[in-house]
Amino acid sequence: MIDREIVLESDGVRLEPLQAHHLSAVARAGNDSALWEFTFGSNPFTNEADAECWFRDATCAPDTLCFAILDKRTGEIAGATRYLDIQPAHRKLEIGYTFLARRFWRTHVNTECKYLLMRYAFETWGAQRVQLKGEAINLRSRAAMERIGATYEGTLRAFRIKPESGAIRDTSFYSVIAPEWPAVKARLEGRIRDSRAAE
């Protein structure tokens, strides 16, 4: 399995395995209805009990590793992200459950997070496939996956049902596979350089 104590770091962000001391700052970053409008889940940070439930879910699953995202430029916790559905036998995993406070949308943060997570997955862990998915209606999230160079694989119709509303949701799948990683890596590094040059 993936080392559950890994810290992934670039010039702009630091990904730390989620611990209890991160929770209050992560909850502040995530407690915004706009973040959850087009996601499968609802806002888990509206009260302390739900935040604790989210934390247990994020940290207890054996096939999941959740990170707090620290923006090194501001020193703030920007949000959280996860490796999930980690399958060593098939050398594949998913990157998901990512959320960022709105002030970090379309900044360096998401690009550098995905770069760090994919680089570790492919170059250290030996992944053959990294999967990403999002609700079909979540055009902002899907556009972000396409910007990093992930390949759209299709949309599974009526893939799941929202527990709160009973709404039936379609889910769109994207991936990067090992032979594609060098090109995706170069693309991400170029985006990171452009972001730094624009500062």
C-alpha positions as a printed Julia matrix, in Angstrom:
199×3 Matrix{Float64}:
   0.0    0.0     0.0
   0.93   3.65   -0.24
   2.99   5.04    2.64
   0.37   6.63    4.88
   2.9    9.13    6.25
   4.08  10.6     2.96
   4.24  14.38    2.63
   4.18  15.72   -0.94
   5.57  19.19   -1.5
   6.23  21.67   -4.29
   7.11  25.36   -4.29
   3.45  26.3    -3.96
   1.67  23.59   -1.98
   2.26  21.0     0.7
   0.07  17.9     1.01
   0.05  16.48    4.52
  -1.77  13.29    5.54
  -4.96  14.49    7.2
  -4.82  14.52   11.01
  -7.15  15.77   13.71
  -5.28  19.06   14.08
  -6.12  19.91   10.45
  -9.85  19.47   10.82
 -10.93  22.91   11.97
  -9.01  24.66    9.17
 -10.18  22.14    6.55
 -13.76  22.63    7.73
 -13.43  26.41    7.4
 -12.14  26.01    3.85
 -14.94  23.62    2.94
 -17.93  25.23    4.63
 -19.29  26.97    1.56
 -22.4   25.79   -0.28
 -20.88  26.81   -3.63
 -18.28  24.05   -3.3
 -20.92  21.34   -3.08
 -23.57  22.61   -5.51
 -22.7   20.2    -8.33
 -21.09  17.37   -6.34
 -22.51  14.04   -5.29
 -22.13  14.84   -1.6
 -23.55  17.69    0.41
 -21.59  20.13    2.57
 -20.17  18.02    5.44
 -18.96  21.03    7.41
 -22.15  22.8     8.46
 -21.8   21.5    12.03
 -19.18  19.86   14.21
 -20.8   16.42   14.27
 -20.93  16.19   10.48
 -17.34  17.42   10.24
 -16.22  14.68   12.65
 -18.11  12.11   10.57
 -16.38  13.38    7.42
 -13.01  13.14    9.18
 -13.62   9.52   10.23
 -14.66   8.59    6.7
 -11.62  10.35    5.24
  -9.08   8.74    7.56
 -10.38   5.25    8.39
 -10.86   3.51    5.04
  -7.91   1.19    4.35
  -7.91   1.94    0.61
  -7.94   5.72    1.08
  -5.34   8.34    2.0
  -6.62  11.86    2.6
  -4.43  14.98    2.51
  -4.87  18.47    3.88
  -3.79  20.98    1.23
  -1.57  23.79    2.5
  -1.05  26.77    0.2
   2.54  27.77    0.92
   2.1   31.25   -0.55
  -0.49  32.26    2.04
   0.17  29.7     4.78
  -3.52  28.75    4.69
  -5.22  25.38    4.5
  -6.88  25.55    1.07
  -8.9   22.32    1.23
  -8.42  18.57    1.04
  -7.93  15.79   -1.49
  -7.59  12.0    -1.46
  -6.16   8.93   -3.0
  -8.99   6.4    -2.94
  -9.83   2.97   -4.29
  -6.13   2.12   -4.01
  -5.68  -1.3    -5.64
  -2.06  -2.51   -5.44
  -2.84  -5.76   -7.28
  -3.89  -3.79  -10.33
  -1.54  -0.82   -9.8
  -4.37   1.66   -9.97
  -5.99   4.28   -7.8
  -8.28   7.27   -7.97
  -7.68  10.91   -7.08
 -10.83  12.56   -5.81
 -12.91  14.12   -3.07
 -10.94  17.27   -3.8
 -12.3   20.59   -2.65
 -10.73  24.02   -2.43
 -11.97  27.21   -0.83
 -13.28  29.47   -3.57
 -10.41  31.95   -3.29
  -8.1   29.15   -4.5
 -10.14  28.24   -7.59
  -8.2   28.68  -10.84
  -4.95  29.28   -8.96
  -1.75  27.26   -8.82
  -3.13  25.09   -6.02
  -5.14  22.49   -7.93
  -2.52  22.13  -10.68
   0.3   21.59   -8.19
  -1.8   19.16   -6.14
  -2.59  17.01   -9.15
   1.04  17.16  -10.25
   2.31  15.97   -6.87
  -0.29  13.24   -6.52
   0.23  11.89  -10.03
   4.01  12.11   -9.87
   4.09  10.07   -6.68
   1.53   7.58   -8.04
   3.36   6.94  -11.31
   7.01   7.46  -10.38
   7.19   6.13   -6.82
   4.23   3.79   -6.35
   4.32   2.43   -9.91
   0.72   3.1   -10.94
  -0.51   1.94  -14.31
  -3.75   3.92  -14.08
  -4.87   7.03  -12.21
  -8.6    7.64  -12.38
 -10.62  10.79  -11.78
 -14.37  11.19  -11.89
 -17.02  13.82  -11.36
 -20.72  14.37  -11.61
 -21.63  14.88  -15.27
 -23.29  18.2   -14.4
 -20.15  19.47  -12.65
 -18.69  21.26  -15.66
 -16.14  23.2   -13.6
 -14.65  20.01  -12.17
 -14.67  18.26  -15.53
 -12.94  21.2   -17.18
 -10.24  21.06  -14.5
  -9.63  17.36  -15.29
  -9.36  18.13  -18.97
  -6.96  21.04  -18.35
  -4.48  18.76  -16.62
  -4.53  16.38  -19.59
  -6.73  13.54  -18.33
  -8.55  11.54  -21.01
 -12.35  11.49  -20.97
 -13.49   7.86  -20.97
 -17.25   8.32  -20.97
 -20.24   9.03  -18.77
 -22.02   6.26  -16.9
 -25.72   7.04  -16.84
 -27.77   6.74  -13.65
 -24.54   5.78  -11.89
 -25.65   6.66   -8.36
 -28.43   8.22   -6.31
 -27.91  11.18   -3.99
 -28.9   10.04   -0.5
 -30.35  13.38    0.62
 -32.52  14.18   -2.4
 -32.88  10.9    -4.26
 -31.61  12.61   -7.42
 -30.24  10.18   -9.98
 -26.81  11.27  -11.15
 -24.68  10.48  -14.17
 -20.93  10.3   -13.54
 -18.13  11.13  -15.98
 -14.84   9.24  -15.86
 -11.35  10.41  -16.79
  -7.94   8.78  -16.52
  -4.23   9.02  -17.1
  -2.35   5.78  -17.78
   1.36   5.14  -17.38
   2.4    5.62  -21.05
   0.63   9.0   -21.05
   2.24  10.26  -17.86
   5.37  11.85  -19.44
   3.22  14.06  -21.69
   0.79  14.9   -18.88
   3.72  15.64  -16.58
   5.22  18.05  -19.12
   1.84  19.73  -19.54
   1.42  20.17  -15.78
   4.97  21.49  -15.38
   4.29  23.99  -18.13
   1.12  25.18  -16.4
   3.03  25.53  -13.13
   5.77  27.6   -14.83
   3.15  29.81  -16.47
   1.46  30.35  -13.13
   4.72  31.42  -11.51
   5.58  33.73  -14.41
   2.21  35.44  -14.09
   2.74  36.33  -10.4
